[in-house]
Amino acid sequence: MTRKVTYMKKRIWASSLLAQFLLFYLLSKMPWAGQATQSFFEWQKPVHQRLFSQFPFSLGDVFYVLLAFALAYLVLKALTPKSRSKALAALLILLNVVYFTYQLFWGLLYFQKPIFSESELREPTEVELKLLATKYLNECIALRSLVSEDSLGVFKLESLKSIEVEIISQQSQLPQIIPEKKATGILLFKPSLYSGVMSYSGILGYYNPFTAEAQYNAKLPSTSLPFTLAHESAHQLGFAREQEANFIGYLLGKNSTNTELLYSTNYFVLRNLLWSLYSVDPKFVEETLELYSEGMRRDAEAAKLFNEKHEGVFDDFFQWTNDLFLKSNQQEGRVTYSYFVHLLVHYEMSLP
Ligand SMILES: [Zn+2]
């Protein structure tokens, strides 16, 4: 009797998982569903964020470890004939719950309307990219002379807290052309519990859809850290796509009066412009690099050393999984990240 019940249970949960795949696939094709998810996200966002801001550490990271253990345990049990049936039923229930929660709180946001429609965007010209690269180079040089340094003369953050506070206050001051998403005013940045491993993964930060926490790698060089926070906070606002989060991160940083955040943001923009230009005019890129100030050179060198020190087996794996993940969410992989540059140029050129 019990065996029959477990068998039925398994069938029900397996069908439910399949039904979910189908349901969310169909929903992703319907514009109203994107709109509805967005409204739901706006509504639940403050509650979700307030709840998890009560914990001083990343509860989401603890959840991921427990989830991994639970999955491994159930898979092992499922391989043993005696416990197979029950373990499979439990595994299916767990997958159902996790998948549904993920889609509800995050997955469908990938299908909301883009910030700018495709017809609004045009291919940036080489001249525009070069003009902007020069503008951002000069801004970086000026800002770099205002920030603090460590004993080796490398940019060192004075206060991460004031950057977090600044980003949150900038959330309510995004330009009118950006689809409105309410700022909650809640600080929810947490150092990742896996910062050590993260350094080897090439991942700078991540948003946890289950807990709305923004994790960052606390070991990152100071040049990368502030912009990483801005990027993750764009996810917290409800911008799911990577390149749009970069663009919102740039908007959060660029109007800031916090020199450290501003330098990190402008440095990110400059590097992206130079990457894009490298395939068209490598000489221009090399000449621009020559114009870096002494301080900027030391920062770039320190970032390069950090990357070299942490190169390893994980690198390819994470690069591969990251590409796969982005592709499965209908985004372009890393190679064509310059969609950010499209958004950037479109916005910069529309400024008075
Ligand atoms: Zn992101």
Boltz pocket constraint, residues with backbone or C-beta under 6 A from the ligand:
constraints:
  - pocket:
      binder: B
      contacts: [[A, 205], [A, 206], [A, 207], [A, 231], [A, 232], [A, 235], [A, 240], [A, 242], [A, 245]]
      max_distance: 6.0
